[in-house]
Amino acid sequence: MFINSSIKVNSKDSVEKILSEGSKIIFIRHSYAPGSGDPDNFDLLDCSTQRNLNEVGIAQAIKLGNFFLKNNIKIDKVLSSEWCRCKETAMYAFKKFETKNFLNSFFSQKFAYKKVEQIKELKDYIENWDKKENLILVTHFVVISEILNLSVSSGEIVIINKDFNILGQFMIK
């Protein structure tokens, strides 16, 4: 497994070391789901109306999960957006997860009005989270971009601490 890392840590540290320390928040943009945005007939309760992972996205999600398993990275919980592509990523990678609407996309006009409230809820959740293990958040480009001012690709991982300092950003290929 190859890690393409743009992580900025001093040379003796590694992604695995940072994550093994625990108490980190790990944002993951959902794995590859062809297309962009959501179809006009999008229904949150019907995956057949949504962009979903294809074989490439499923393989990417499995590799994500294997990275965490292989490196024995402790996870407190995995939270996912309610969008099917995020739930699929969480399921293939980690098996167990909960959904939280504050991780949902607000890319389309249909959901844009929820952005301010969602970002506030997400920040509050992170600020109140206090565990020794890591917290994984499977979400969307727009959420990660809004909260961390970063551009991320499908399946990309961003590690932060509770003060929202970015500790690393990488992809597993």
Residue frames relative to the residue before (quaternion, step in Angstrom):
aa qw qx qy qz dx dy dz
M 1.0000 0.0000 0.0000 0.0000 0.00 0.00 0.00
F 0.2132 -0.7874 0.5724 0.0835 3.55 -0.82 1.03
I 0.1778 -0.7598 0.6162 0.1065 3.54 -0.92 0.92
N 0.1772 -0.7426 0.6396 0.0904 3.53 -0.73 1.11
S 0.0125 0.8626 -0.5002 0.0747 3.53 -0.15 1.27
S 0.1248 -0.7485 0.6452 0.0886 3.51 -1.02 0.85
I 0.2755 0.8030 -0.4818 0.2171 3.51 1.28 0.49
K 0.2197 -0.7675 0.5904 0.1187 3.54 -0.99 0.82
V 0.2744 0.7096 -0.5955 0.2578 3.53 -0.19 1.36
N 0.5740 -0.5706 0.4026 0.4276 3.58 -1.11 0.28
S 0.7277 -0.5361 0.2288 0.3614 3.53 -1.15 0.79
K 0.6880 0.4810 -0.3219 0.4378 3.63 0.95 -0.60
D 0.6197 0.5344 -0.3466 0.4585 3.56 1.23 -0.26
S 0.1177 -0.7706 0.6200 0.0893 3.53 -1.28 0.27
V 0.6903 -0.4390 0.3628 0.4462 3.52 -1.31 0.22
E 0.6682 0.5153 -0.3048 0.4416 3.56 0.85 -0.99
K 0.6525 0.5161 -0.3177 0.4549 3.59 0.96 -0.84
I 0.6434 0.5187 -0.3254 0.4595 3.58 0.90 -0.90
L 0.7099 0.4529 -0.2667 0.4688 3.59 0.86 -0.94
S 0.6345 0.5348 -0.3440 0.4393 3.60 1.06 -0.63
E 0.5559 0.6003 -0.3887 0.4236 3.59 1.21 -0.37
G 0.3557 -0.7555 0.4747 0.2781 3.58 1.18 -0.55
S 0.7592 0.4062 -0.2982 0.4121 3.52 -1.43 -0.09
K 0.5017 0.6277 -0.4415 0.3993 3.59 1.11 0.65
I 0.3200 -0.6887 0.6105 0.2250 3.53 -1.27 0.45
I 0.1244 -0.8094 0.5739 0.0067 3.54 -0.74 1.14
F 0.1646 -0.7687 0.6141 0.0703 3.54 -0.54 1.21
I 0.0288 -0.7695 0.6378 0.0131 3.56 -0.98 0.87
R 0.2986 -0.7007 0.6114 0.2147 3.55 -0.84 0.96
H 0.6072 -0.5851 0.3903 0.3696 3.57 -0.91 0.92
S 0.5850 -0.5813 0.4418 0.3531 3.56 -1.20 0.60
Y 0.7511 -0.4499 0.2681 0.4019 3.52 -1.35 0.33
A 0.0469 0.7386 -0.6664 0.0902 3.52 -0.87 1.16
P 0.4216 -0.7544 0.4325 0.2570 3.62 -0.24 1.23
G 0.7098 0.4175 -0.3427 0.4521 3.53 -1.13 0.76
S 0.2687 -0.7310 0.5868 0.2214 3.54 -1.30 -0.33
G 0.7878 0.2599 -0.2224 0.5122 3.54 -1.16 0.60
D 0.5139 -0.6126 0.4957 0.3389 3.53 -1.27 -0.44
P 0.5583 -0.6088 0.4403 0.3518 3.59 -1.06 0.71
D 0.6544 -0.5361 0.3693 0.3847 3.59 -1.21 0.53
N 0.7294 0.4143 -0.2340 0.4915 3.59 1.05 -0.75
F 0.2063 0.8225 -0.5045 0.1628 3.60 1.26 0.41
D 0.0315 0.7550 -0.6529 0.0510 3.53 -0.97 1.01
L 0.4738 -0.7113 0.4507 0.2577 3.55 -0.60 1.19
L 0.7322 0.4314 -0.2300 0.4742 3.60 1.05 -0.72
D 0.7251 0.3757 -0.2251 0.5314 3.61 1.26 -0.01
C 0.3137 -0.7913 0.4990 0.1625 3.57 -0.21 1.30
S 0.6010 0.5781 -0.3725 0.4072 3.61 1.10 -0.53
T 0.6699 0.4733 -0.2997 0.4873 3.62 1.23 -0.27
Q 0.6674 0.5129 -0.2756 0.4643 3.58 1.30 -0.05
R 0.5352 -0.5238 0.5246 0.4049 3.54 -1.38 0.11
N 0.0584 -0.8124 0.5801 -0.0026 3.56 -0.81 0.99
L 0.6527 -0.4914 0.3873 0.4272 3.55 -1.27 0.23
N 0.2491 -0.7100 0.6299 0.1925 3.53 -1.16 0.66
E 0.7699 -0.3337 0.2292 0.4933 3.62 -1.22 -0.22
V 0.6260 0.5298 -0.3358 0.4633 3.58 1.03 -0.76
G 0.6756 0.4991 -0.2851 0.4617 3.58 0.93 -0.91
I 0.6328 0.5172 -0.3290 0.4731 3.58 1.01 -0.78
A 0.6562 0.5026 -0.3098 0.4698 3.60 0.91 -0.91
Q 0.6359 0.5301 -0.3207 0.4602 3.57 1.01 -0.83
A 0.6589 0.5033 -0.3091 0.4660 3.61 0.93 -0.87
I 0.6386 0.5181 -0.3263 0.4662 3.60 0.96 -0.81
K 0.6439 0.5130 -0.3194 0.4692 3.61 0.98 -0.82
L 0.6057 0.5514 -0.3508 0.4540 3.58 1.04 -0.75
G 0.6847 0.4866 -0.2780 0.4658 3.56 0.84 -1.01
N 0.6491 0.5236 -0.3140 0.4537 3.57 0.99 -0.84
F 0.5923 0.5608 -0.3609 0.4521 3.60 1.09 -0.68
F 0.6890 0.4711 -0.2841 0.4719 3.59 0.86 -0.93
L 0.6482 0.5117 -0.3107 0.4706 3.61 1.00 -0.79
K 0.6792 0.5138 -0.2920 0.4352 3.57 0.76 -1.10
N 0.7566 0.3741 -0.1940 0.5000 3.57 0.99 -0.83
N 0.3924 -0.7614 0.4457 0.2602 3.57 1.33 0.25
I 0.2381 0.7803 -0.5330 0.2242 3.56 0.95 0.94
K 0.3739 -0.7553 0.5054 0.1851 3.53 -0.66 1.18
I 0.1057 -0.7927 0.6004 0.0069 3.53 -0.92 1.02
D 0.3659 -0.7096 0.5613 0.2180 3.56 -0.86 0.99
K 0.7608 -0.2375 0.1774 0.5773 3.55 0.78 -1.04
V 0.3070 -0.7021 0.6142 0.1884 3.47 -1.38 0.43
L 0.0824 -0.7788 0.6216 0.0168 3.54 -0.79 1.09
S 0.1125 -0.8043 0.5831 0.0215 3.55 -1.03 0.84
S 0.5672 -0.5175 0.5197 0.3747 3.48 -1.36 0.41
E 0.5371 -0.6209 0.4621 0.3353 3.58 -1.24 0.33
W 0.4836 0.6487 -0.4410 0.3885 3.62 1.26 -0.13
C 0.5805 -0.6366 0.3885 0.3268 3.59 -0.94 0.90
R 0.6469 0.5253 -0.3469 0.4304 3.64 0.93 -0.74
C 0.6439 0.4870 -0.3217 0.4947 3.59 1.11 -0.57
K 0.6515 0.5056 -0.3167 0.4685 3.58 0.93 -0.86
E 0.6334 0.5177 -0.3313 0.4701 3.60 1.02 -0.77
T 0.6311 0.5251 -0.3325 0.4641 3.59 0.95 -0.85
A 0.6795 0.4880 -0.2892 0.4654 3.59 0.85 -0.96
M 0.6672 0.5101 -0.3038 0.4498 3.58 0.94 -0.87
Y 0.6958 0.4579 -0.2840 0.4749 3.61 0.81 -0.94
A 0.7109 0.4587 -0.2630 0.4637 3.60 0.99 -0.77
F 0.8613 0.1668 -0.0155 0.4797 3.57 0.73 -1.05
K 0.4067 -0.7421 0.4297 0.3150 3.61 1.33 -0.18
K 0.8055 0.1700 -0.0810 0.5619 3.63 0.69 -1.04
F 0.1878 0.7654 -0.5971 0.1495 3.54 -0.95 0.94
E 0.2735 -0.7015 0.6258 0.2036 3.53 -1.39 0.25
T 0.3486 -0.7125 0.5540 0.2528 3.57 -1.16 0.47
K 0.0649 -0.7606 0.6454 0.0260 3.52 -1.22 0.69
N 0.4261 -0.7359 0.4619 0.2521 3.57 -0.71 1.03
F 0.5728 0.5836 -0.4052 0.4089 3.62 1.14 -0.27
L 0.6403 0.4920 -0.3300 0.4890 3.62 1.29 -0.06
N 0.4611 0.7090 -0.4285 0.3178 3.60 1.29 -0.08
S 0.5724 -0.5873 0.4572 0.3440 3.53 -1.27 0.50
F 0.0938 -0.7547 0.6434 0.0874 3.54 -1.26 0.54
F 0.2372 0.8115 -0.4926 0.2063 3.55 1.26 0.62
S 0.7459 0.3861 -0.2278 0.4926 3.59 0.81 -0.96
Q 0.6508 -0.5255 0.3887 0.3863 3.55 -1.24 0.54
K 0.5793 0.6200 -0.3547 0.3927 3.55 1.12 -0.74
F 0.8005 0.2672 -0.1132 0.5244 3.60 1.08 -0.75
A 0.4220 0.7530 -0.4363 0.2540 3.60 1.27 -0.18
Y 0.6206 0.5725 -0.3475 0.4079 3.60 1.03 -0.69
K 0.6493 0.5393 -0.3115 0.4365 3.62 1.21 -0.39
K 0.4326 0.7625 -0.4223 0.2305 3.58 1.27 -0.39
V 0.6995 0.4802 -0.2955 0.4391 3.62 0.63 -1.06
E 0.6769 0.4886 -0.2898 0.4681 3.58 0.87 -0.94
Q 0.6526 0.5218 -0.3147 0.4503 3.60 0.93 -0.89
I 0.6765 0.4900 -0.3030 0.4588 3.58 0.83 -0.96
K 0.6255 0.5209 -0.3386 0.4720 3.60 1.01 -0.73
E 0.6659 0.4986 -0.3024 0.4653 3.61 0.89 -0.91
L 0.6478 0.5163 -0.3177 0.4613 3.58 0.97 -0.83
K 0.6599 0.4958 -0.3080 0.4731 3.59 0.88 -0.90
D 0.6428 0.5169 -0.3205 0.4658 3.59 0.95 -0.84
Y 0.6386 0.5277 -0.3280 0.4540 3.58 0.94 -0.89
I 0.6776 0.4851 -0.2931 0.4687 3.59 0.86 -0.96
E 0.6718 0.5042 -0.3056 0.4485 3.58 0.88 -0.90
N 0.7230 0.4212 -0.2414 0.4915 3.62 1.09 -0.63
W 0.5379 0.6133 -0.4061 0.4119 3.60 1.26 -0.20
D 0.0694 0.8126 -0.5694 0.1030 3.57 -0.74 1.05
K 0.3132 0.7407 -0.5249 0.2788 3.55 0.32 1.29
K 0.5301 -0.6288 0.4677 0.3238 3.55 -1.23 0.43
E 0.6593 0.4622 -0.3091 0.5061 3.58 1.19 -0.49
N 0.6074 -0.5710 0.4217 0.3566 3.55 -1.34 0.19
L 0.2995 -0.7176 0.6044 0.1733 3.53 -1.28 0.57
I 0.1523 -0.7941 0.5845 0.0670 3.58 -0.78 1.05
L 0.0996 -0.7855 0.6107 0.0076 3.53 -0.91 1.04
V 0.1180 -0.7898 0.6006 0.0392 3.60 -0.47 1.21
T 0.1466 0.8200 -0.5194 0.1906 3.54 -0.40 1.25
H 0.6390 -0.5514 0.4209 0.3323 3.55 -1.31 -0.42
F 0.7082 -0.4466 0.3548 0.4161 3.53 -1.34 0.37
V 0.7079 0.4903 -0.2870 0.4198 3.59 0.72 -1.07
V 0.6388 0.5175 -0.3342 0.4609 3.59 1.03 -0.71
I 0.6752 0.4804 -0.2921 0.4775 3.58 0.87 -0.97
S 0.6427 0.5275 -0.3163 0.4567 3.57 0.96 -0.86
E 0.6838 0.4985 -0.2848 0.4503 3.58 0.89 -0.93
I 0.7596 0.4043 -0.2248 0.4572 3.58 0.80 -0.96
L 0.8016 0.2730 -0.1282 0.5163 3.60 1.07 -0.71
N 0.3490 -0.7584 0.4763 0.2759 3.60 1.31 -0.11
L 0.5038 0.6207 -0.4235 0.4261 3.56 0.99 0.96
S 0.3073 -0.6960 0.6123 0.2151 3.51 -1.25 0.54
V 0.0157 -0.8188 0.5727 -0.0364 3.60 -0.72 1.06
S 0.4187 -0.6876 0.5424 0.2402 3.53 -1.23 0.62
S 0.6771 -0.4558 0.3715 0.4424 3.56 -1.29 0.21
G 0.8245 0.2053 -0.1820 0.4949 3.55 -0.88 1.00
E 0.4962 0.6678 -0.4314 0.3489 3.60 1.23 -0.03
I 0.2852 -0.7581 0.5756 0.1124 3.54 -1.16 0.82
V 0.0459 -0.7642 0.6431 0.0193 3.56 -1.05 0.86
I 0.1857 -0.7831 0.5890 0.0731 3.54 -0.82 1.07
I 0.0114 0.7835 -0.6208 0.0261 3.55 -0.93 0.96
N 0.3789 -0.6509 0.5780 0.3141 3.52 -1.35 0.05
K 0.7361 -0.4376 0.2796 0.4342 3.59 -1.28 0.09
D 0.6501 0.4997 -0.3141 0.4785 3.59 1.23 -0.36
F 0.4945 -0.6918 0.3882 0.3553 3.57 1.37 0.26
N 0.3792 0.6817 -0.5188 0.3498 3.57 1.14 0.65
I 0.3689 -0.7272 0.5350 0.2212 3.58 -0.84 0.97
L 0.1990 -0.8035 0.5573 0.0651 3.54 -0.69 1.18
G 0.8027 -0.1362 0.1020 0.5715 3.57 1.16 -0.46
Q 0.0952 -0.7549 0.6478 0.0388 3.49 -1.31 0.48
F 0.2050 0.7968 -0.5436 0.1661 3.60 -0.67 1.04
M 0.2674 -0.7222 0.6129 0.1770 3.50 -1.43 0.24
I 0.3011 -0.7016 0.6131 0.2029 3.51 -1.17 0.62
K 0.1243 -0.8157 0.5632 0.0446 3.56 -0.71 1.07
